[in-house]
Amino acid sequence: MINGVVLIPRKRVRNWFLSIRNFLLNNFTEKKVPYSAQIEVNLKCNAKCPFCAIDTLPESYVNKEMTTEQIKYLIDQLAELGINALSLTGGEPTLRKDLPELIYHMGINHNFFNGITSNGFLLPELIPKFEGLDFILTSLDYPIAELHDKLRGIKVFDKVIKSIHLANKKDIKVVISTVVMKQNLDLLEDLCELAENLNCAIELYPCEDIIWNISGKSYRGNDIQELIPDLTIWANKIRDLRSKFKNILTDPVSVEIIEKGGFGGNHDGSQKYQDILRCHVAEAYMFIRHDGFIDFPCKINPIKSFNAFNHSLSNIYYSQEVKDIMKKHDDYNFCDGCRLGCAIMSSIPTRWKTLYSKYVRGFLNGNLI
């Protein structure tokens, strides 16, 4: 699972059956099981992206990192819960010296379908040390080194390209994640062609105004509205590109949900922006923060937070408080207009119609690698 996208390689055939089991449990029994999980291993980053607020967060909050043994304990707990797909994110996960050990614990000791997110700066020296890793989600916003490096605040373009070549040699699949902005809309076709030539899939979600709420204070990137593209133009661009390239993971379901306004709508439930899919992030996706806390319904808008070292993950997930939150789906006021890819992608496997549209048809059409 990368950013909610599940692409199971052949060596993880067992995980296909686990995915089917979880779908059947979630849809035909009273027992629910999260489809995927993500552990935020840090909040430190070596890049300076304009749409990200991480470098503005309080240092006292950022420094609350879990130890290696704590993260491995949580990986054990996620396996016991029956989760199929697990990824590590940040911040920038490659800044942790124990990353190869954590990957080994996920992919070898527990046979999770697994991946990491990274800006790619440190990947060339780390990829040879990775054992058991299935996927890397790495950032590439421009097909031109100068433009990408300027946006990210570090000279990273060439390192991303080198990382992709190294990953291909180790049979680690790479998904390029492009933040689509007004400024790079006209270069998306070149990016798709570059990804195709590099044997990569590519995800093309629009830039979003993500607000962090910490201890009653809000944090966000600067001048985000200057970056966010017109969603109709973005949607039409993706549809056109999908007719030309088979490596695009941004699927028609997600495009339509985002174009119509995302999740939420009238809060009496009488009318939503779209009737394709409700948000199931609270039940389908378990996100563990860098400090060991789990937020429900989601990491962006926490109503209830649990310390994962004071309660088992199973007891947290099956608690009545969490069950009540799950039932609300996207009826909360803060859900209004949410178009985040993590919420959409984690919700897609919960319904056959959307599961079929993205994964079954995508596989048959050659859009999934």
C-alpha positions in Angstrom: 0.0 0.0 0.0 1.4 3.3 -1.1 -0.7 6.3 -0.2 -3.6 3.9 -0.2 -2.7 2.3 -3.5 -2.4 -1.5 -3.2 -0.2 -3.1 -5.9 0.7 -6.6 -4.7 3.7 -8.2 -6.4 3.9 -11.9 -7.3 6.0 -12.8 -4.3 3.1 -11.7 -2.1 0.5 -14.0 -3.5 -0.6 -14.8 0.0 -1.5 -11.2 0.5 -4.1 -11.4 -2.4 -6.0 -14.0 -0.4 -5.7 -11.9 2.8 -7.1 -9.0 0.9 -10.1 -11.1 -0.2 -10.6 -12.4 3.3 -10.7 -8.9 4.8 -13.1 -7.7 2.1 -15.5 -10.6 2.9 -15.2 -10.0 6.6 -15.8 -6.3 6.3 -18.8 -6.6 4.0 -20.5 -9.8 5.1 -19.8 -10.2 8.8 -19.9 -8.0 11.9 -16.1 -8.2 12.3 -14.1 -5.4 10.7 -10.4 -5.4 9.8 -8.4 -2.4 8.5 -7.3 -3.0 4.9 -4.1 -1.0 5.4 -1.9 0.9 7.9 0.8 3.5 7.9 3.3 4.3 10.5 4.7 7.9 10.6 8.3 7.1 11.7 9.4 10.7 12.0 8.5 14.3 11.3 11.9 15.5 10.3 12.6 16.3 6.7 15.6 17.5 4.6 13.4 19.2 2.0 11.6 22.5 2.0 8.4 22.0 0.0 6.1 25.0 -0.2 2.9 23.0 0.2 4.1 21.3 3.4 4.0 22.7 6.9 6.3 20.2 8.6 9.2 22.7 9.0 6.8 25.1 10.9 5.7 22.5 13.5 6.9 22.9 17.1 10.3 21.3 17.8 9.0 19.8 21.0 6.3 18.0 19.0 8.6 16.9 16.1 11.2 15.4 18.5 8.7 12.9 20.0 10.0 10.0 17.9 9.4 6.3 18.7 12.3 3.9 19.2 13.2 1.0 16.9 11.7 -1.5 19.3 8.5 0.5 19.7 7.9 0.6 16.0 8.7 -3.1 15.7 6.2 -3.8 18.5 3.5 -1.8 16.6 4.3 -3.8 13.4 3.8 -7.0 15.4 0.5 -5.6 16.6 -0.7 -4.7 13.1 0.1 -8.3 12.0 -2.0 -9.7 14.8 -4.9 -7.4 13.8 -4.9 -9.0 10.3 -3.8 -6.0 8.3 -2.5 -6.8 4.8 -0.6 -3.7 3.7 1.7 -1.5 5.6 3.9 1.5 4.7 6.3 3.8 6.5 6.1 7.6 6.0 7.3 10.8 7.5 8.6 13.5 7.5 11.4 11.7 5.6 11.8 8.1 6.7 15.3 7.8 5.2 16.6 10.1 7.9 16.1 7.2 10.4 19.2 5.0 10.6 17.1 2.0 11.5 15.0 2.1 8.3 16.5 -1.1 6.8 15.8 -2.9 10.0 12.2 -1.8 10.1 11.7 -2.7 6.4 13.1 -6.2 7.1 10.7 -6.6 10.0 7.7 -5.6 7.8 8.6 -7.5 4.7 10.5 -10.6 5.8 9.5 -11.3 9.4 5.9 -10.5 8.9 5.3 -10.8 5.1 3.4 -7.5 4.9 2.9 -6.1 1.5 4.9 -3.0 2.3 6.4 0.3 1.1 8.0 3.6 2.1 7.5 7.2 1.0 10.6 9.3 0.3 11.8 12.4 -1.5 14.6 10.3 -2.8 17.6 12.3 -1.5 19.2 9.5 0.6 17.8 6.6 -1.3 20.8 5.8 -3.6 22.9 4.8 -0.6 20.1 3.0 1.2 18.4 0.9 -1.5 21.2 -1.7 -1.5 20.5 -2.2 2.2 16.8 -2.8 1.8 15.6 -6.4 2.1 11.9 -7.3 1.8 10.7 -3.9 0.4 8.0 -4.0 -2.2 7.5 -0.4 -3.2 8.9 3.1 -3.0 6.6 6.1 -3.4 9.0 9.0 -4.4 8.3 12.6 -5.4 8.8 14.0 -8.8 6.9 17.2 -9.7 8.7 18.3 -12.8 10.5 16.4 -15.6 13.2 19.0 -15.5 15.9 18.9 -12.7 16.1 22.6 -12.2 12.4 23.1 -11.7 11.9 20.1 -9.4 14.9 20.9 -7.3 13.8 24.6 -6.9 10.3 23.4 -5.7 11.7 20.9 -3.2 14.4 23.1 -1.9 17.2 20.5 -2.4 19.1 19.1 -5.4 17.3 15.8 -5.5 16.1 15.2 -9.1 19.2 13.3 -10.2 19.1 11.2 -7.0 15.5 10.3 -7.7 16.4 9.0 -11.2 19.4 7.1 -9.8 17.2 5.6 -7.1 14.7 4.4 -9.6 17.4 2.6 -11.6 18.7 1.0 -8.4 15.2 -0.1 -7.3 14.5 -1.6 -10.7 17.6 -3.8 -10.4 16.4 -5.1 -7.0 12.8 -5.7 -8.2 11.5 -2.9 -6.0 8.6 -1.2 -7.7 8.6 2.6 -7.8 5.6 4.8 -7.9 6.2 8.4 -8.8 4.1 10.8 -6.8 3.4 14.1 -8.5 1.8 17.0 -6.7 -0.2 18.6 -9.5 -0.2 22.4 -9.3 -1.1 25.3 -11.6 2.6 25.6 -12.4 3.2 22.0 -13.7 -0.2 21.2 -15.4 1.3 21.6 -18.8 4.2 19.3 -18.0 2.2 16.3 -16.8 2.5 14.5 -20.2 6.3 14.8 -20.1 6.3 13.4 -16.5 4.1 10.4 -17.5 6.5 9.7 -20.4 9.5 10.0 -18.1 7.8 7.6 -15.7 7.0 5.2 -18.5 10.6 5.2 -19.7 11.8 4.5 -16.1 9.4 1.6 -15.7 7.4 3.4 -13.0 3.8 3.9 -12.2 2.7 7.5 -11.5 0.1 9.1 -9.3 -1.2 12.6 -10.2 -3.2 14.1 -7.3 -3.9 17.8 -7.1 -2.2 20.0 -4.5 -4.3 20.4 -1.3 -4.4 22.8 1.6 -3.5 20.4 4.4 -3.9 22.0 7.9 -2.2 20.5 10.9 -4.0 21.0 14.2 -1.6 20.6 17.2 -2.5 21.6 20.8 -5.1 24.1 19.6 -2.9 25.8 17.0 -3.1 25.4 13.2 -0.2 25.0 10.8 -0.3 25.1 7.0 1.9 25.8 4.0 2.3 29.3 2.6 0.2 30.7 -0.3 -1.3 27.2 -1.0 -4.1 28.7 -3.1 -1.5 29.9 -5.6 -0.6 26.3 -6.2 -3.9 24.5 -6.2 -5.1 23.8 -9.8 -8.6 24.2 -11.2 -10.1 20.8 -10.5 -12.0 20.6 -13.7 -8.9 21.3 -15.8 -7.0 18.8 -13.7 -9.7 16.1 -14.1 -9.9 16.5 -17.9 -6.1 16.4 -18.1 -6.0 13.1 -16.2 -8.7 11.6 -18.4 -6.7 12.6 -21.5 -3.4 11.3 -20.1 -5.0 7.9 -19.1 -5.9 7.4 -22.8 -2.3 7.7 -23.7 -0.4 6.0 -20.8 -1.1 2.8 -19.0 1.2 3.6 -16.0 -1.1 6.2 -14.4 -2.6 5.1 -11.1 -4.9 8.0 -10.7 -8.2 6.2 -11.5 -11.5 7.4 -12.9 -13.3 6.9 -9.5 -10.9 9.2 -7.7 -11.0 11.8 -10.4 -14.8 11.9 -10.3 -14.9 12.1 -6.5 -12.4 15.0 -6.4 -14.0 16.9 -9.4 -17.4 16.7 -7.7 -16.1 18.2 -4.5 -14.8 15.3 -2.5 -16.4 14.0 0.7 -19.0 15.7 2.8 -21.8 18.0 1.8 -25.1 18.7 3.6 -24.6 17.5 7.1 -28.2 16.3 7.6 -27.2 13.5 5.1 -29.8 14.6 2.5 -27.3 15.5 -0.2 -23.6 14.8 -0.6 -21.2 16.3 -3.2 -21.1 12.8 -4.8 -22.8 9.5 -4.2 -19.9 7.3 -5.5 -18.2 6.6 -2.1 -18.5 7.6 1.5 -15.3 8.1 3.5 -14.3 4.9 5.4 -10.9 6.0 6.5 -11.6 5.3 10.2 -12.4 1.7 9.6 -10.2 0.9 6.6 -6.9 2.6 7.4 -4.9 2.8 10.6 -2.5 5.7 10.9 0.0 5.7 13.7 1.7 9.0 14.4 5.4 9.5 15.0 4.7 9.7 18.8 2.8 6.5 19.0 -0.7 7.9 19.1 -3.6 6.9 16.8 -6.2 9.5 15.8 -9.8 8.8 14.8 -11.4 9.4 12.4 -8.2 10.5 10.7 -4.8 12.1 11.3 -5.9 15.5 9.9 -9.1 15.9 12.0 -8.7 13.9 15.3 -11.7 13.6 17.5 -10.2 10.9 19.7 -6.6 9.9 20.2 -5.2 6.7 21.7 -1.7 6.0 23.0 -0.8 2.7 21.2 1.5 1.8 24.1 -1.2 2.0 26.7 -3.8 -0.1 24.8 -3.4 -2.9 22.2 -4.3 -1.9 18.7 -7.0 -4.5 18.7 -8.7 -3.0 21.8 -8.4 0.5 20.3 -9.9 -0.5 16.9 -12.8 -2.5 18.4 -13.6 0.0 21.2 -17.1 1.4 21.2 -15.8 5.0 20.9 -14.1 4.1 17.6 -17.1 2.1 16.3 -19.3 5.2 16.9 -16.8 7.4 14.9 -16.8 4.8 12.1 -20.5 5.0 11.7 -20.4 8.8 11.0 -18.2 8.4 7.9 -18.0 11.9 6.3 -20.9 13.5 8.2 -18.6 15.6 10.4 -18.4 19.3 9.5 -14.6 19.1 9.0 -15.1 16.4 6.3 -16.8 19.1 4.1 -14.9 19.2 0.8 -12.1 16.8 1.8 -10.4 15.6 -1.4 -7.3 14.0 0.2 -5.9 11.0 -1.7 -5.2 9.1 1.5 -8.9 9.2 2.5 -10.1 8.3 -1.0 -7.6 5.5 -1.7 -8.2 3.9 1.7 -11.9 4.0 1.2 -12.0 2.5 -2.3 -11.4 -1.2 -1.2 -14.5 -1.0 1.1 -17.0 -1.2 -1.7 -17.2 -3.7 -4.6 -18.2 -1.0 -7.1 -15.2 1.2 -6.4 -12.9 -1.8 -5.8 -13.8 -3.2 -9.2 -13.4 0.1 -11.0 -9.9 0.8 -9.7 -8.3 -2.6 -9.2 -10.1 -5.2 -11.3 -10.6 -3.0 -14.3 -7.3 -1.3 -13.8 -5.5 -4.6 -13.8 -7.4 -5.8 -16.9 -6.7 -2.6 -18.7 -3.0 -2.6 -17.8 -3.1 0.4 -15.6 -1.8 -1.5 -12.5 1.8 -2.7 -12.6 
